[in-house]
Amino acid sequence: MEDILKQILSELKEIKTDIGDLKTGQARLEVGQQKLQQNLIESLGNYTEKITEHVDDQTEVLNKRVYKFESEIERLSRQ
């Protein structure tokens, strides 16, 4: 009987250790997930800024072309 109780106690200690390990692992996963989310948010912000800059640059180029053609059309219509 005493051997059975010792075996049960030993198994309970192992289970307690396993639960502690699981809690530690879960905490690490939560921290990792939080960092991943933050990195994702920052990366998306940077990517969005680059897209906006590209669109703005292209818009500026197109506006210059339109102005050039409008000026040329105006010049030709005066002749």
C-alpha positions as CSV (number, residue, x, y, z in Angstrom):
1,M,0.0,0.0,0.0
2,E,2.8,2.3,0.9
3,D,4.5,1.6,-2.4
4,I,1.4,2.5,-4.3
5,L,1.1,5.8,-2.4
6,K,4.7,6.6,-3.1
7,Q,4.1,5.8,-6.8
8,I,1.0,8.0,-6.9
9,L,2.9,10.8,-5.1
10,S,5.7,10.5,-7.6
11,E,3.3,10.7,-10.6
12,L,1.6,13.7,-9.0
13,K,4.9,15.5,-8.7
14,E,5.7,14.7,-12.4
15,I,2.3,16.0,-13.4
16,K,2.9,19.2,-11.3
17,T,6.2,19.7,-13.0
18,D,4.6,19.1,-16.4
19,I,1.9,21.7,-15.6
20,G,4.6,24.2,-14.6
21,D,6.4,23.6,-17.8
22,L,3.2,24.1,-19.8
23,K,2.5,27.3,-18.0
24,T,6.0,28.6,-18.7
25,G,5.7,27.6,-22.4
26,Q,2.3,29.3,-22.7
27,A,3.8,32.5,-21.3
28,R,6.6,32.3,-23.8
29,L,4.2,31.8,-26.6
30,E,2.0,34.7,-25.5
31,V,5.1,37.0,-25.4
32,G,6.2,35.7,-28.9
33,Q,2.7,36.3,-30.3
34,Q,2.6,39.8,-28.9
35,K,6.0,40.6,-30.5
36,L,4.8,39.0,-33.8
37,Q,1.7,41.2,-33.8
38,Q,3.7,44.3,-33.1
39,N,6.2,43.5,-35.8
40,L,3.3,42.9,-38.2
41,I,1.7,46.2,-37.4
42,E,5.0,48.0,-37.8
43,S,5.8,46.2,-41.1
44,L,2.4,47.0,-42.5
45,G,2.8,50.6,-41.5
46,N,6.1,50.9,-43.2
47,Y,4.8,49.1,-46.3
48,T,1.8,51.4,-46.4
49,E,4.0,54.5,-46.2
50,K,6.1,53.2,-49.1
51,I,3.0,52.6,-51.2
52,T,1.8,56.1,-50.4
53,E,5.1,57.6,-51.3
54,H,5.2,55.7,-54.6
55,V,1.7,56.8,-55.5
56,D,2.5,60.4,-54.6
57,D,5.6,60.3,-56.8
58,Q,3.8,58.8,-59.7
59,T,0.9,61.3,-59.3
60,E,3.4,64.1,-59.4
61,V,5.0,62.8,-62.5
62,L,1.6,62.4,-64.2
63,N,0.6,65.9,-63.1
64,K,3.7,67.3,-64.7
65,R,3.0,65.5,-67.9
66,V,-0.6,66.7,-68.0
67,Y,0.5,70.3,-67.3
68,K,3.0,70.0,-70.2
69,F,0.4,68.7,-72.6
70,E,-2.2,71.3,-71.5
71,S,0.4,74.0,-72.0
72,E,1.2,72.7,-75.5
73,I,-2.5,72.4,-76.4
74,E,-3.1,75.9,-75.2
75,R,-0.1,77.2,-77.2
76,L,-1.4,75.4,-80.3
77,S,-4.9,76.6,-79.9
78,R,-3.7,80.2,-79.8
79,Q,-2.0,79.9,-83.2
